[in-house]
Each structure stands twice: as C-alpha cells, then as structure tokens.
Amino acid sequence: MANTEDADGSNPSGEGRSPAKRLVTNVPRLDFITKGGLIQGSSYAIIGPPGSGKTVLANQIAFQHVKNGGKALYVTLLSESHGRMLENLSQMTFFDPDVIPDRLQYLSGYRDLERDGLKGLLELLRKNAQAHGTTLLIIDGMDAAKEFARSDLSFKRFLQDLQTFSSILGCTSLLLAPHHEGEIHPENTAVDGIFELSLWLHGPRAVRELIATKFRGGPSLLGRHEVEISNQGIVIHPRTEVQFAHPAASGREDRIRMPFGIPRLDEALRGGVLSGSTTLLLGAPGTGKTLLGLHFLLQGARAGQPGVYFGFFETPPRLIEKAEGTGMGDLKKYVDEGLIEIQWQPPLEHNLDSLAEKLLERIQERKVDRLRLFIDGVSGFRSAAVYPDRMGRFFSALAHQLRMMDVTTLYSDETPLFSPGVDMPQPEAASTVENVILLRYVELRSQLYRLLSIMKMRESAYDSAIREFSISEKGIQVAETFESAESILTGHARISGESSRPDKVKAPLGTRKKQGRKAAAKKKPAAKKAPAGTSRRRRS
C-alpha cells in the first residue's frame, strides 16, 4: 500500500504512519521553507551561477550537521582547493576547525574520476562513506562528473546508483553544480529536490535569491526568497506574505482606546484609535507626521505602555533633539528607561523581508502587552523592494500579523509637496488600514496653514471636520474647525462670505498672539487734515 502521509507528519488518509525523518539544516529559515528540513536519505541538487552561494550553503549545512552529532563527507571535483575554501570559510561564525577531519572530512575525487570514470568515482564515494560512517554526503562540482558520462542516460544511471547506496547508509546527498538561466539539466529529474540559487543585478544592486523548485516527499514554500551572505553564512528571507499566508482569524478582543495626548485630536477620534488597529498618517514633507507619531508613543509611555519607533531617516539623537524642541522633553527619559525603543535602520541597501523579520522578531522578544508601534516612513520599505508589485500583499500580511500580536501601529507615508489633489503613494493601503489621518498645507493670503482631517476610521464614530493645527516649542496644538476656506482638500481654497475681507483672514495658528502684540505696538494714524479751501472760507 502506498504511503499517503505528508512529510510534515500529517496523515490525510487517517492511516497511522510515522512522519519522514528530517535532517535539520539550521540554516536560518531554510528549514521553514522546507517545512522542517531535508528528508533523510534523499538527494538534493544545489545549482546556481558562480558567486550565488552554493559552496557556502553546503558547508554551512555540513558544519551544522556535525554539530548536531552527524558525520559529513565533502568531496570536491575540480573546484577550489580545500585550503583556499577553508580559509574563506574561517571568517564565518558556523566554522569550527575542531570537527575536521574526525566528523567533517574533505576529499578530492577528481583523480579517481579522471582515471576510472564515473564507476571509479562511485567506488571512492562508497568506500569512504562507509568507512567514515557518513550521514551527509556533499559532492561539489557535478558538472565535472557529467563531462565523463557517455550520455545523459549514463549520468542518470550514475545518480541512481549513488542514491541506492546513500539510502542504504541512511545518508542524505547534496550535489552542487553551476547553472545559468535557461539551461536544462536532465539529471534534475533523478534527484528528490532542487534548490536553485540566483545572482542578478537590479539596477546597481546585486540580488541573491533561492527557489525550491522541487521537493519530493513534503510541502515547501514556492517562489523566490531573497538570500544574504554575511559572517553568519547564508541567511534566507522568505517572502513575508508567504510566511504569514495562514494567520490567526482574530486577535485580542478586549480592545481599548489609545489616545495621542492631543486633546482636540483625541476628541475627534472619540478617545483615540482602537488597540490592535493600523493607522496611516498621510501628508506632505514637513507637515508633522514624525512629531505626531512620537507624540503617540510618548503618550503611551506616560500611561505605562511600551512603544517602538522603527524609522529610516533620522538617527536617535536627532529624534530626541526634535522632540525636546517641540514640548516632548521627556521622550529621552522613556528611551533611557527602555519603555520606548528606537530602532533606526541606517540608509543602506535593505532587504524588504529582512526588515519585517527584524521588526516582528524584536516585538516577540519583548513579550509585552499593549505595544504601540510607529513606522516612520513607508518609503523606507518601498525602496527596499526588488519587486514593487509586492508592496500591497507585503503590507497586508505585515499589518495583519501585527494586529494578531495586539500591536497598535502607525505608519507614515508622504504625498507630493506640491499637488492640487491628494494622491496616495500606495492606493491599496486604504483597504489594509483601519484609520487614515491626512495632514496637509494650504495657502491663504500668502500664509501657509497646516490642516488635519480624519479621512477614515473603522469600527468607530469620528469627527470628520477639517481642523487647523500648529507645531511650536510648546508642542502640537489642534484648533477648532478651520472655517475660513472651502474646498481645501482639492487644493483650490477660495475665500467665502465675511472672511473674504483681508482684515478678517486669520493668521496661522500659533502666530496670532505674536502678531496681535505687534499690531498693538504700532502708532495710531495721524488725524485727517481739513479739505483744502476750508480755512480761507472761515477767515472770510
């Protein structure tokens, strides 16, 4: 009877069979892509162009395997010398010279291949694997072995013989070979799995990716996943929208209001945004998005709620300096105490999914309730995206995962500085977020005013009136409804009614007292002179 059990241990047929044994690689997130690791006793091809990371990945799996008690045999065929390879690997954290050669043995098989062909190579592999008690066999340079095959059929036969003795030993095999886009490898039909690494240019940026194009015996995450090579070795970043493709249906139900600490704004929000919700702060540069987000975090800290600032453009000292200059001097106190955490992302070439992982993993590490999060600059994520059409799905998955963690999130995103209308940089975000707050400028009588309006708020009533607000050394102040302009959201304000008189147009909020004092200090105008000719008539 055929085994109908999935490799992850599930049994759709209901028959009581044990799950397939796995070889856990401990390569960051590779085991997540394969749903638990490689299937023990299977053979896998690792293919890709030069520089894509094949050798690093294979060695990383080997060192992790022997660390967990296994034994590995690494056989090279016309690849770089063992000394040069080990010298390059010695800079990586997984490298451990103490396991060589007792648990991890390196062997050159080219002489046997050149002298006796594939049959001689197979005998060398069988003899050394048995003597060493090998549980992981790696052959680096399968293209050289293929050169000695009389035909594709004979090469497939060699692979079948290799798989036969590997399965008898309970040994998992990794077969490394160069690959370029468009090439066809007939031998790929003979292996149990294929991991394709790629290296290509996206503008000036080099992009490494991994695709699990084939994985017999179990499910895997399909599609392209970005790869980084660092001092840790290979680090894989599965696509965020795939990582969280099956999120929990609902989050925490005992929701509360999360105020900004700005009285008129909180009144308009009926006490604040709901916990676990996502809010988009939309506005042109300089309208006050960052300050409003910091105010939200600070208000939470004053109430004992933890907060995270995740930003791209301003360093922590600059943020604290900005806060101190706008009435939020106690921000530094809460940062020093650890209640508010500033996660600044330097202006480097970021990986989109790596940013999401860093954010989510840090939130999980803190293990706190009622967390407030301010992501200052959606454009930082957007610039890290290799595939811009992913952004909608990416943010939907990220927002939903944060919602399930009961994180109350604010995003800031920029609109054009000079535009007659309101253009959302990412229109699909409107359906992802629960709340949208719009900040913008309007010009009246050669004066710039800042305006705030709540465009959307799910699951709650709110005040949709347009309000003027100001930013000063005392903080953010939101005034009553700005009544002196009509059609403000179209960008074509016109004066109406009584306020069309120049002397009735108010100065921007925050400057009125100052201008009033200046006006009072001016001298009164001189008395009008009598009309010409009046004094003569009086004398006469």
NUVOBA-149501 format. One record per residue (C-alpha): residue number from 1; y negated, z negated, x. Coordinates in pm, whole numbers. Layout:
BEGIN
[NUM; [Y; Z; X]],
...
END
This chain:
BEGIN
[1; [0; 0; 0]],
[2; [-346; 89; 136]],
[3; [-576; -191; 243]],
[4; [-868; -183; -2]],
[5; [-1051; -478; 143]],
[6; [-1405; -432; 276]],
[7; [-1476; -528; 636]],
[8; [-1719; -797; 527]],
[9; [-1436; -991; 362]],
[10; [-1490; -887; 1]],
[11; [-1193; -757; -192]],
[12; [-1286; -531; -483]],
[13; [-924; -482; -586]],
[14; [-861; -856; -607]],
[15; [-573; -847; -358]],
[16; [-560; -1143; -121]],
[17; [-605; -977; 216]],
[18; [-777; -1121; 522]],
[19; [-1101; -958; 645]],
[20; [-1100; -734; 951]],
[21; [-1159; -926; 1275]],
[22; [-1501; -870; 1424]],
[23; [-1638; -853; 1777]],
[24; [-1980; -1015; 1753]],
[25; [-2219; -842; 1994]],
[26; [-2504; -1097; 1980]],
[27; [-2744; -806; 2039]],
[28; [-3049; -901; 1828]],
[29; [-2990; -760; 1476]],
[30; [-2717; -513; 1575]],
[31; [-2465; -738; 1401]],
[32; [-2694; -737; 1097]],
[33; [-2683; -356; 1090]],
[34; [-2302; -357; 1115]],
[35; [-2267; -642; 863]],
[36; [-2101; -880; 1107]],
[37; [-2025; -698; 1433]],
[38; [-1790; -429; 1564]],
[39; [-1440; -414; 1420]],
[40; [-1196; -543; 1679]],
[41; [-967; -278; 1826]],
[42; [-1185; 14; 1715]],
[43; [-1357; 274; 1934]],
[44; [-1729; 350; 1920]],
[45; [-1938; 627; 2074]],
[46; [-2285; 532; 2204]],
[47; [-2479; 855; 2252]],
[48; [-2837; 942; 2336]],
[49; [-3068; 1115; 2585]],
[50; [-3140; 969; 2930]],
[51; [-3362; 661; 2909]],
[52; [-3273; 576; 2550]],
[53; [-3091; 253; 2649]],
[54; [-2717; 337; 2640]],
[55; [-2629; 159; 2964]],
[56; [-2844; -144; 2884]],
[57; [-2688; -178; 2538]],
[58; [-2330; -150; 2668]],
[59; [-2386; -404; 2947]],
[60; [-2563; -640; 2710]],
[61; [-2263; -632; 2474]],
[62; [-2031; -687; 2774]],
[63; [-2216; -992; 2910]],
[64; [-2242; -1147; 2564]],
[65; [-1872; -1081; 2505]],
[66; [-1756; -1258; 2821]],
[67; [-1999; -1541; 2748]],
[68; [-1807; -1594; 2422]],
[69; [-1472; -1609; 2605]],
[70; [-1369; -1241; 2616]],
[71; [-1293; -1018; 2914]],
[72; [-1463; -682; 2974]],
[73; [-1386; -380; 3191]],
[74; [-1675; -142; 3267]],
[75; [-1561; 197; 3403]],
[76; [-1816; 449; 3535]],
[77; [-1768; 825; 3570]],
[78; [-2037; 994; 3782]],
[79; [-2309; 758; 3655]],
[80; [-2539; 549; 3874]],
[81; [-2380; 330; 4142]],
[82; [-2267; -18; 4043]],
[83; [-2504; -180; 4293]],
[84; [-2811; 2; 4159]],
[85; [-2709; -63; 3798]],
[86; [-2657; -436; 3854]],
[87; [-2985; -459; 4044]],
[88; [-3170; -315; 3742]],
[89; [-2984; -543; 3501]],
[90; [-3052; -855; 3708]],
[91; [-3406; -876; 3564]],
[92; [-3274; -926; 3211]],
[93; [-3202; -1264; 3055]],
[94; [-2845; -1181; 2950]],
[95; [-2739; -1102; 3311]],
[96; [-2507; -1360; 3470]],
[97; [-2367; -1277; 3818]],
[98; [-2118; -1565; 3796]],
[99; [-1896; -1376; 3547]],
[100; [-1846; -1084; 3790]],
[101; [-1566; -990; 3868]],
[102; [-1344; -1256; 3709]],
[103; [-1447; -1199; 3346]],
[104; [-1651; -876; 3377]],
[105; [-1506; -616; 3611]],
[106; [-1677; -294; 3722]],
[107; [-1462; 3; 3823]],
[108; [-1528; 364; 3924]],
[109; [-1284; 611; 3770]],
[110; [-1420; 940; 3898]],
[111; [-1182; 982; 4193]],
[112; [-876; 943; 3969]],
[113; [-1032; 1180; 3717]],
[114; [-1106; 1439; 3987]],
[115; [-760; 1410; 4144]],
[116; [-533; 1372; 3838]],
[117; [-750; 1479; 3544]],
[118; [-756; 1302; 3208]],
[119; [-398; 1187; 3249]],
[120; [-483; 1010; 3575]],
[121; [-792; 850; 3420]],
[122; [-590; 727; 3125]],
[123; [-330; 571; 3357]],
[124; [-607; 398; 3557]],
[125; [-757; 257; 3239]],
[126; [-422; 138; 3104]],
[127; [-318; -30; 3429]],
[128; [-648; -215; 3488]],
[129; [-698; -313; 3124]],
[130; [-352; -475; 3113]],
[131; [-395; -649; 3449]],
[132; [-739; -781; 3356]],
[133; [-648; -888; 3002]],
[134; [-933; -672; 2875]],
[135; [-1066; -726; 2523]],
[136; [-1366; -491; 2564]],
[137; [-1341; -157; 2745]],
[138; [-1654; 45; 2830]],
[139; [-1643; 398; 2970]],
[140; [-1983; 520; 3093]],
[141; [-2004; 898; 3143]],
[142; [-1773; 1056; 2888]],
[143; [-1941; 1392; 2950]],
[144; [-1778; 1397; 3295]],
[145; [-1436; 1332; 3139]],
[146; [-1493; 1613; 2893]],
[147; [-1552; 1858; 3180]],
[148; [-1191; 1807; 3289]],
[149; [-1049; 1881; 2942]],
[150; [-900; 2228; 2890]],
[151; [-1025; 2238; 2531]],
[152; [-1182; 2026; 2260]],
[153; [-833; 1966; 2126]],
[154; [-705; 1829; 2457]],
[155; [-1008; 1600; 2481]],
[156; [-943; 1468; 2130]],
[157; [-582; 1406; 2231]],
[158; [-706; 1202; 2529]],
[159; [-922; 995; 2294]],
[160; [-629; 937; 2060]],
[161; [-411; 817; 2350]],
[162; [-695; 590; 2459]],
[163; [-724; 446; 2108]],
[164; [-350; 391; 2087]],
[165; [-319; 169; 2394]],
[166; [-651; -3; 2311]],
[167; [-525; -103; 1969]],
[168; [-200; -233; 2122]],
[169; [-404; -452; 2357]],
[170; [-642; -551; 2076]],
[171; [-919; -401; 2288]],
[172; [-1247; -263; 2150]],
[173; [-1379; 51; 2325]],
[174; [-1736; 173; 2384]],
[175; [-1767; 534; 2502]],
[176; [-2106; 634; 2645]],
[177; [-2223; 995; 2662]],
[178; [-2556; 1183; 2685]],
[179; [-2672; 1356; 2371]],
[180; [-2966; 1577; 2277]],
[181; [-3089; 1663; 1930]],
[182; [-2893; 1946; 1774]],
[183; [-2584; 1906; 1995]],
[184; [-2244; 1886; 1827]],
[185; [-1971; 1663; 1973]],
[186; [-1631; 1750; 1822]],
[187; [-1484; 1430; 1971]],
[188; [-1706; 1224; 1741]],
[189; [-1454; 1285; 1465]],
[190; [-1194; 1092; 1667]],
[191; [-1391; 766; 1709]],
[192; [-1433; 492; 1449]],
[193; [-1809; 462; 1482]],
[194; [-2113; 633; 1631]],
[195; [-2437; 470; 1742]],
[196; [-2700; 730; 1823]],
[197; [-2997; 623; 2034]],
[198; [-3305; 845; 2049]],
[199; [-3620; 860; 2258]],
[200; [-3912; 1074; 2143]],
[201; [-4292; 1088; 2151]],
[202; [-4511; 1003; 1854]],
[203; [-4843; 1125; 1992]],
[204; [-4884; 936; 2322]],
[205; [-4644; 664; 2207]],
[206; [-4277; 659; 2313]],
[207; [-4043; 563; 2028]],
[208; [-3684; 445; 2067]],
[209; [-3458; 437; 1762]],
[210; [-3095; 362; 1671]],
[211; [-2890; 519; 1392]],
[212; [-2544; 402; 1290]],
[213; [-2431; 748; 1183]],
[214; [-2069; 644; 1135]],
[215; [-1896; 308; 1089]],
[216; [-1538; 309; 966]],
[217; [-1389; 1; 804]],
[218; [-1704; -152; 662]],
[219; [-2061; -103; 538]],
[220; [-2362; -64; 765]],
[221; [-2736; -20; 732]],
[222; [-2803; 353; 737]],
[223; [-3117; 524; 857]],
[224; [-3340; 488; 1161]],
[225; [-3416; 148; 1313]],
[226; [-3668; 105; 1594]],
[227; [-3549; -30; 1929]],
[228; [-3731; -213; 2206]],
[229; [-3614; -272; 2562]],
[230; [-3757; -592; 2709]],
[231; [-3646; -859; 2954]],
[232; [-3407; -971; 2677]],
[233; [-3241; -630; 2683]],
[234; [-3207; -424; 2367]],
[235; [-3378; -564; 2057]],
[236; [-3326; -376; 1731]],
[237; [-3569; -395; 1439]],
[238; [-3402; -286; 1112]],
[239; [-3640; -141; 856]],
[240; [-3795; -423; 653]],
[241; [-3737; -251; 320]],
[242; [-3365; -225; 406]],
[243; [-3334; -580; 538]],
[244; [-3454; -715; 205]],
[245; [-3308; -449; -21]],
[246; [-3135; -716; -234]],
[247; [-3383; -1006; -263]],
[248; [-3350; -1304; -493]],
[249; [-3451; -1229; -851]],
[250; [-3704; -1512; -878]],
[251; [-3880; -1771; -668]],
[252; [-4010; -2120; -728]],
[253; [-4109; -2183; -1090]],
[254; [-4331; -2495; -1068]],
[255; [-4639; -2295; -974]],
[256; [-4983; -2445; -916]],
[257; [-5337; -2315; -869]],
[258; [-5455; -2251; -513]],
[259; [-5837; -2262; -503]],
[260; [-6068; -2109; -242]],
[261; [-6300; -2410; -238]],
[262; [-6594; -2193; -354]],
[263; [-6697; -2334; -696]],
[264; [-6811; -2021; -882]],
[265; [-6525; -1812; -746]],
[266; [-6269; -2074; -843]],
[267; [-6426; -2092; -1190]],
[268; [-6388; -1715; -1225]],
[269; [-6023; -1747; -1115]],
[270; [-5967; -2027; -1366]],
[271; [-5896; -2275; -1089]],
[272; [-5760; -2047; -817]],
[273; [-5483; -1795; -761]],
[274; [-5129; -1894; -859]],
[275; [-4899; -2022; -585]],
[276; [-4648; -1765; -464]],
[277; [-4878; -1477; -558]],
[278; [-5020; -1197; -345]],
[279; [-5393; -1120; -340]],
[280; [-5567; -818; -189]],
[281; [-5919; -870; -54]],
[282; [-6068; -524; -58]],
[283; [-6405; -442; 96]],
[284; [-6614; -250; 348]],
[285; [-6659; -383; 704]],
[286; [-6885; -687; 717]],
[287; [-6858; -782; 351]],
[288; [-6694; -1117; 432]],
[289; [-6319; -1064; 394]],
[290; [-6224; -1264; 704]],
[291; [-6453; -1555; 616]],
[292; [-6322; -1564; 260]],
[293; [-5964; -1570; 392]],
[294; [-6046; -1851; 637]],
[295; [-6209; -2045; 355]],
[296; [-5886; -2013; 158]],
[297; [-5680; -2153; 448]],
[298; [-5932; -2430; 513]],
[299; [-5940; -2542; 151]],
[300; [-5562; -2570; 158]],
[301; [-5565; -2773; 481]],
[302; [-5817; -3014; 330]],
[303; [-5564; -3069; 50]],
[304; [-5277; -3113; 298]],
[305; [-5131; -2762; 250]],
[306; [-5023; -2575; 566]],
[307; [-5167; -2234; 648]],
[308; [-5108; -1934; 875]],
[309; [-5364; -1682; 994]],
[310; [-5195; -1356; 1100]],
[311; [-5451; -1116; 1244]],
[312; [-5510; -834; 1488]],
[313; [-5876; -806; 1573]],
[314; [-6024; -1147; 1657]],
[315; [-5897; -1399; 1909]],
[316; [-5851; -1766; 1808]],
[317; [-6168; -1883; 1992]],
[318; [-6375; -1615; 1819]],
[319; [-6236; -1710; 1479]],
[320; [-6315; -2078; 1531]],
[321; [-6665; -1989; 1653]],
[322; [-6721; -1769; 1348]],
[323; [-6604; -2048; 1118]],
[324; [-6831; -2305; 1282]],
[325; [-7130; -2076; 1229]],
[326; [-7064; -2043; 857]],
[327; [-7013; -2400; 740]],
[328; [-6643; -2431; 827]],
[329; [-6669; -2651; 1136]],
[330; [-6356; -2849; 1051]],
[331; [-6130; -2544; 1099]],
[332; [-6077; -2633; 1466]],
[333; [-5964; -2982; 1368]],
[334; [-5685; -2849; 1145]],
[335; [-5586; -2587; 1406]],
[336; [-5557; -2858; 1672]],
[337; [-5350; -3072; 1435]],
[338; [-5116; -2777; 1369]],
[339; [-5178; -2769; 995]],
[340; [-5334; -2422; 1032]],
[341; [-5159; -2188; 1275]],
[342; [-5337; -1885; 1420]],
[343; [-5102; -1601; 1508]],
[344; [-5313; -1344; 1688]],
[345; [-5150; -1009; 1766]],
[346; [-5307; -857; 2081]],
[347; [-5427; -495; 2050]],
[348; [-5108; -340; 2191]],
[349; [-4857; -85; 2064]],
[350; [-4678; -285; 1797]],
[351; [-4359; -217; 1610]],
[352; [-4407; -234; 1233]],
[353; [-4082; -416; 1155]],
[354; [-4115; -642; 1459]],
[355; [-4446; -770; 1318]],
[356; [-4281; -852; 985]],
[357; [-3990; -1026; 1160]],
[358; [-4224; -1233; 1373]],
[359; [-4420; -1345; 1068]],
[360; [-4121; -1426; 847]],
[361; [-3921; -1600; 1119]],
[362; [-4213; -1826; 1209]],
[363; [-4263; -1922; 844]],
[364; [-3893; -2006; 814]],
[365; [-3909; -2214; 1133]],
[366; [-4191; -2430; 996]],
[367; [-3991; -2530; 685]],
[368; [-4296; -2636; 482]],
[369; [-4386; -2617; 114]],
[370; [-4688; -2451; -49]],
[371; [-4776; -2244; 256]],
[372; [-5095; -2037; 249]],
[373; [-5096; -1712; 447]],
[374; [-5389; -1487; 533]],
[375; [-5302; -1146; 682]],
[376; [-5632; -1027; 823]],
[377; [-5613; -652; 843]],
[378; [-5352; -435; 672]],
[379; [-5475; -164; 908]],
[380; [-5302; -350; 1194]],
[381; [-4968; -288; 1023]],
[382; [-5070; 65; 931]],
[383; [-5148; 159; 1293]],
[384; [-4802; 33; 1399]],
[385; [-4620; 260; 1152]],
[386; [-4446; 562; 1303]],
[387; [-4374; 691; 952]],
[388; [-4684; 637; 732]],
[389; [-4496; 718; 412]],
[390; [-4301; 393; 462]],
[391; [-4605; 171; 404]],
[392; [-4566; 135; 29]],
[393; [-4199; 35; 49]],
[394; [-4263; -184; 353]],
[395; [-4537; -390; 187]],
[396; [-4346; -416; -137]],
[397; [-4046; -564; 49]],
[398; [-4261; -794; 263]],
[399; [-4466; -919; -32]],
[400; [-4154; -987; -239]],
[401; [-3987; -1178; 45]],
[402; [-4298; -1395; 93]],
[403; [-4308; -1453; -281]],
[404; [-3946; -1574; -277]],
[405; [-4043; -1817; 2]],
[406; [-4322; -1955; -222]],
[407; [-4590; -1834; 20]],
[408; [-4932; -1766; -132]],
[409; [-5058; -1460; 52]],
[410; [-5397; -1297; 100]],
[411; [-5423; -951; 256]],
[412; [-5749; -794; 366]],
[413; [-5796; -419; 370]],
[414; [-6101; -203; 436]],
[415; [-6276; 52; 221]],
[416; [-6514; 310; 373]],
[417; [-6851; 169; 476]],
[418; [-7049; 446; 305]],
[419; [-6881; 579; -7]],
[420; [-7007; 650; -360]],
[421; [-6684; 512; -509]],
[422; [-6411; 257; -446]],
[423; [-6122; 416; -258]],
[424; [-5812; 207; -191]],
[425; [-5665; 293; 152]],
[426; [-5321; 232; 3]],
[427; [-5326; 306; -373]],
[428; [-4965; 196; -427]],
[429; [-5061; -158; -318]],
[430; [-5226; -209; -658]],
[431; [-4883; -231; -819]],
[432; [-4743; -459; -547]],
[433; [-5006; -733; -551]],
[434; [-5083; -966; -842]],
[435; [-5455; -1002; -771]],
[436; [-5731; -779; -637]],
[437; [-6075; -909; -534]],
[438; [-6336; -649; -444]],
[439; [-6624; -720; -202]],
[440; [-6895; -462; -150]],
[441; [-7257; -386; -70]],
[442; [-7519; -238; -300]],
[443; [-7872; -129; -205]],
[444; [-8166; -202; -433]],
[445; [-8532; -160; -335]],
[446; [-8439; -134; 36]],
[447; [-8241; -458; 19]],
[448; [-7865; -497; 74]],
[449; [-7678; -725; -164]],
[450; [-7320; -846; -142]],
[451; [-7123; -833; -465]],
[452; [-6788; -983; -560]],
[453; [-6568; -894; -856]],
[454; [-6215; -975; -966]],
[455; [-6052; -643; -1041]],
[456; [-5706; -765; -1136]],
[457; [-5522; -1094; -1193]],
[458; [-5171; -1102; -1336]],
[459; [-5033; -1390; -1540]],
[460; [-5377; -1548; -1580]],
[461; [-5708; -1509; -1756]],
[462; [-6010; -1449; -1532]],
[463; [-6381; -1372; -1539]],
[464; [-6438; -1005; -1465]],
[465; [-6817; -1039; -1427]],
[466; [-6972; -899; -1109]],
[467; [-7125; -1177; -903]],
[468; [-7359; -1180; -609]],
[469; [-7261; -1385; -307]],
[470; [-7416; -1469; 29]],
[471; [-7297; -1583; 372]],
[472; [-7515; -1824; 568]],
[473; [-7482; -2107; 816]],
[474; [-7408; -2332; 519]],
[475; [-7110; -2122; 412]],
[476; [-7022; -1881; 133]],
[477; [-7219; -1914; -188]],
[478; [-7132; -1727; -509]],
[479; [-7410; -1694; -766]],
[480; [-7422; -1616; -1135]],
[481; [-7355; -1263; -1265]],
[482; [-7572; -1006; -1089]],
[483; [-7761; -866; -1384]],
[484; [-8030; -658; -1218]],
[485; [-7812; -349; -1162]],
[486; [-7590; -129; -1374]],
[487; [-7304; 95; -1274]],
[488; [-7267; -91; -946]],
[489; [-6901; -4; -897]],
[490; [-6988; 366; -894]],
[491; [-7227; 309; -607]],
[492; [-7522; 452; -807]],
[493; [-7719; 146; -911]],
[494; [-8023; 203; -1128]],
[495; [-8290; -43; -1238]],
[496; [-8292; -114; -1610]],
[497; [-8507; -300; -1861]],
[498; [-8762; -551; -1750]],
[499; [-8623; -576; -1400]],
[500; [-8743; -217; -1330]],
[501; [-9073; -366; -1227]],
[502; [-9080; -405; -848]],
[503; [-9216; -759; -874]],
[504; [-8915; -858; -1091]],
[505; [-8644; -744; -848]],
[506; [-8492; -1049; -680]],
[507; [-8435; -1074; -306]],
[508; [-8076; -1109; -187]],
[509; [-7915; -1447; -244]],
[510; [-7978; -1684; 45]],
[511; [-8318; -1534; 136]],
[512; [-8512; -1624; -179]],
[513; [-8633; -1969; -77]],
[514; [-8744; -1837; 258]],
[515; [-8938; -1550; 101]],
[516; [-9088; -1788; -156]],
[517; [-9229; -2010; 118]],
[518; [-9378; -1707; 292]],
[519; [-9546; -1593; -29]],
[520; [-9697; -1938; -89]],
[521; [-9842; -1941; 260]],
[522; [-10039; -1621; 205]],
[523; [-10416; -1644; 136]],
[524; [-10541; -1585; -215]],
[525; [-10706; -1243; -264]],
[526; [-11092; -1236; -245]],
[527; [-11294; -1229; -573]],
[528; [-11375; -885; -704]],
[529; [-11731; -756; -642]],
[530; [-11954; -666; -934]],
[531; [-11975; -295; -1019]],
[532; [-12242; -101; -831]],
[533; [-12581; -98; -1007]],
[534; [-12531; -423; -1196]],
[535; [-12758; -633; -968]],
[536; [-13051; -387; -998]],
[537; [-13047; -398; -1374]],
[538; [-13054; -777; -1360]],
[539; [-13361; -777; -1130]],
[540; [-13537; -538; -1353]],
END
